[in-house]
Amino acid sequence: MTETKVVSLERRNRELAALNAIATAVGQSLELSQVLETALEQILELFNVDVAFVLLTDERAGRLRLGAVRGSCSHTIHGLDGLTLEESLCGQVILTGQPLVVRDVTHDPRGLVETQWADLSLLALMPLKVRERVSGAMGVGSCQPREFTAEDKHLLQALSCQISIAVENLRLYQETQRRLQEMIALHETSLDITAELDFQEVLRAIVDRANRLLRAKGGAVYLYDPARHELVLTVNTIPWKDYTGITLKLGEGLAGKVALTGEPIVVSNYSQWEGRSPQFEGEPFTANMAVPLKWQGRVIGTINIVEDAEERIFTQEDVALLSSFAEQAAIAIANARLYEEARRSAADLQAANEELERINKQLVAMSQVNTVIGSALDVQAVQQRIVEEMVKNLGFDYAMITVVDAKERTLGRAVYAGVQNSILRQMELLAGVPLASGISLDATQNLALKASRTGQAETTHDLYDLLRPLVQQEAAAAIQELLGVQTIAVAPLITKAKFVGALAGMTTQPQMSGELLTALRLFSGQAAVAIANANLFEDVIQLAEQIERQNKELLETRDRLVKAERLAAIGQIGLSIRHEINNPLTSILGLAQWLLEQEPDLSESVRNDLKTIEEMALRIRDIVQKLETVEDRTTTYLGDTRMIDLR
């Protein structure tokens, strides 16, 4: 084999190795910087050039953004960052989607930015293209004149294809994440409809969420007043000035035109827009967007999103997202309005009552969607189910829930999931106290109680923050080492502005993803309702037991009173009978005894009759004496018949 073939084969092997390394990096990572660094290092080595770089397109602003650069004259490439596509050779490659090789940059007739770089001679550029989508450009440059062959161009194209895949993967990943955030934001809007009916709070929540959804500086809600045919700026979160109270006629300004036409409008620079309202003359608005709020086919207002940065451009995707959001916002506004109108109207009017009942049914139905875990009513069973769901479906390694004991003013009755019983016993031995013990609500340093005050989820890497002051710091460290926990997140359980408990999710990973924290925050809202329902059910059970005890005591008291009255009646009867019987009985008994003593000549049969009379009289006297001291000696005969036993 000739030396030339050996060199060619070695070069081919290096090329294949570079392509393989880049392909491996693309397949294994969604971190674009990591992929680009790997690719540029390979390119510098393969082409023996002075600089290699990747520029990406900022589609919103229509400008170049530096993705990565390697080489000795990288400072030159940094000058491209932030330029428009029309200002540079790199931008031309992105606009046309075609490769470009310039062998003498300083004398290029196009006279673009790169021609001003005296320290760069050769510049080879390739579009980063997947199907028909161009997301940027990749380039290599040499300070010294050198040949750039067709083979070099072919290889650079192959490498650019690999990098294009990495950029597209990242775009798709970011798009997926963006859609996820959009879904979460829209879901949170529906939660606002369920949880909040105060009109101003609903409007503020809508503007806040719209700002976060569009990543904008500020926003506003205009509501249409049909009586005056005007739009009123009701709520705004514009940071540089409070515009609340401004009114616009239909057709005036951006909001007025949107309300009049019922269609969204995007303005790239409001300060130069000919349709702007004189009321906003001189204000620092640039990019501006407004969409209508529609309820039952009628425009009830608009949502406006504003910026004061020249590089921000709202896209059609932004319009579609804000329009979807506006549908949910219109429902929230309509529900809040209906609720306020129903609350203000006369409670005796049948129509108002029916409307209020309909609204309440809607709100209950929406609430039930978010409280499916609340099917159980026993507090401990609800706790166990909540933490099991956190481990099973949310992705936490361990979970804990504690609930508030309002009487004792403590946070306790902890229930765990993901921890074996044997490990729980070891944890309690290390802690020196039962882990279900209560923590005073005045323990200011406890992370769960801190979260209850802020109303936000809190994170920590130290388990002691969650267990203090119940457990000593050394014991908490030993428990954390036993479990292997590295990150803990705590979310308060708050319903109707009342703190009912706390959720803690723990992982063995050094960091907790934003998605997991979001899931915990959403889940905590459902868990709070479930705990509140279980507490309410427990209170009802206790109240029922108390009522049952009181009823039993009342029945016993009634029986005692009846018994006492019966005995009193029997005693009264006994006294009356004794009086009525004793008078003749004394005469009969006295006469019989006198005859037996004074008449010795009586016949034997008469004497026996007198003795019988005497015995019967004495027996009657004994019975009468029993009636005088009778107690409850009643006996039931023949079903329900009760009779006094005088035996």
Buried (B, 14 or more C-beta within 10 A) or exposed (E): EEEEEEEEEEEEEEBEEBBEBBBEBBEEBEEBEBBBBBBBBBBBEBBEBBBBBBBBBBEBBEBBBBBBBBBEBBEBBEBBBBBEBEBBBBBBBBBEEEBBBBBEBEEBEEEBBBBEBEBBBBBBBBBBBBEEEBBBBBBBBBBEEBEBEEEBBEBBBBBBBBBBBBBBBBBEEEEEEBEEBBEBBBBBBBBBBBBBBEBEBBBBBBBBBBBEBBEBBBBBBBBBEEEEEBBBBBBBBBEEEEBEEBBBBBEBBBBBBBBBEEEBBBBBBBBEBEEBBEEBEEBBBBBBBBBBBBBEEEBBBBBBBBBBEEEBBBEEEBBEBBBBBBBBBBBBBBBBBBBEEBEEBEEEEEEBBEBBEEBEEBBEEBBEEBBEBBEBBEBEEBBBBBBBBBBEEBBBBBBBBBBBBEEEEBBBBBBBBBBEEEBEEBBBEBBEEEBEBBBBBEBEEBBBBBBBEEEEBBBBEBBBBBBBEBBBBEBBBBBBEEBEBBBBBBBBBBBEEEBBBBBBBBBEEEEBEEBBBBBBBBBBBBBBBBBBBBBEBBEEEEEEEEEEEEEEEEEEEEEEEEEEEBBEEBBEEBEEBBEEBBEEBEEBBEBBBEBBEEEEEBEEEEBEEBEEBBEBBBEBBEBBEBBEEBEEEBEEEEEEEEEBEEE
